Amino acid sequence: MRWPAAVALCAAILLATAAPAAGQIRFGANLNRPANVGYGCQAFPTTDFAGNRAFLASGFGTCTYMGTGSAFSFAETPQAPAEGVVTRVLVKAGPTVGPMQAVVLRSTRSGAGAACCFFAAQSQVFTPQPNAVTAVPVRLPMRKDLDVQFGETVDYLGLSVLAPGVPIPGHDEGVPGDVSRNGAMAWWPHVQPGDTRADGGGVGAFTPLVAGDLFPVCNPAPIRGFPTAAQARVPCIPGVQIVDNLAIADGAGVFVNVICNVAAPCNGDIRFQSRRVRVAAASARRVTYGRVRFNVASGDRRRARGRLTAAGRSLLRGRRRAKVYANARVGGRVVSSRRVTLRR
């Protein structure tokens, strides 16, 4: 993921009660919990003979923590509430802070069993404000899907602490044997790109104080029996997004700036056509004005170039702009259908 250095230095400070932006879903920890942890990644939290908190040396200076909820409630589990894009991560820290990263951890479950956790994505490095909730702008696509053939894939939001001596942003209740309280998984050293980690340790009665704001992705092709976000009239963003809903015609060519909002590479095409693609009207006649192929990494943005058809050149003859529909496909599946301006 490519982020300008200035972004890492300009995280906005918000109150713990700050609401997510319109259309976004807040998930993760209750940030009204106090940040009372005084130990960092060098400590391996465990349980003594009386069921109280004890510590061993981890042997590492970095680590990753992820909330797991309790045996009776998943309310504060940082599981993706839907397939979508996290645009803001909120971290509540105590008086001592240092460099950190948000990380997306992936779990899978199928007939062959369950597996966790795989590195999926990470944010830029940031340092939260002391004794405050810091909102960090990010772009982290997350998955939550069920496939009849391949099983379930679910992403979780974790937090990596990247320097020794920096306390974990968290709330420690000090009674790790009480399964009615929230727990966490932790990894030493921190989870990094390419990692597959089955070496996590459980930390009882501990809540990592991290939450996220997610925009769900629209999907015009529903799973039978499950309404899509668009059909349920929930605000959502397209899986393949054209910046500013604008396509520029240049002679017989056309180009667009494309953002990939799903948790996998976007490899497909956009067809500029006279009608929106709808599942119920898949056979409706459409005039195609142009076509652009794209190959964009998950969460990334790229310029894609293609060609106008004779119909597209005719449409723009004598005018500077026209409204058309951009029907985007990835792997033969429609992932977005939006009205855009075709301009020369």
Summary of the structure (lengths in Angstrom):
residues: 344
radius of gyration: 22.8
end to end distance: 31.1
largest distance: 83.3
contacts: 1160
relative contact order: 0.17
helix: 5%
strand: 49%
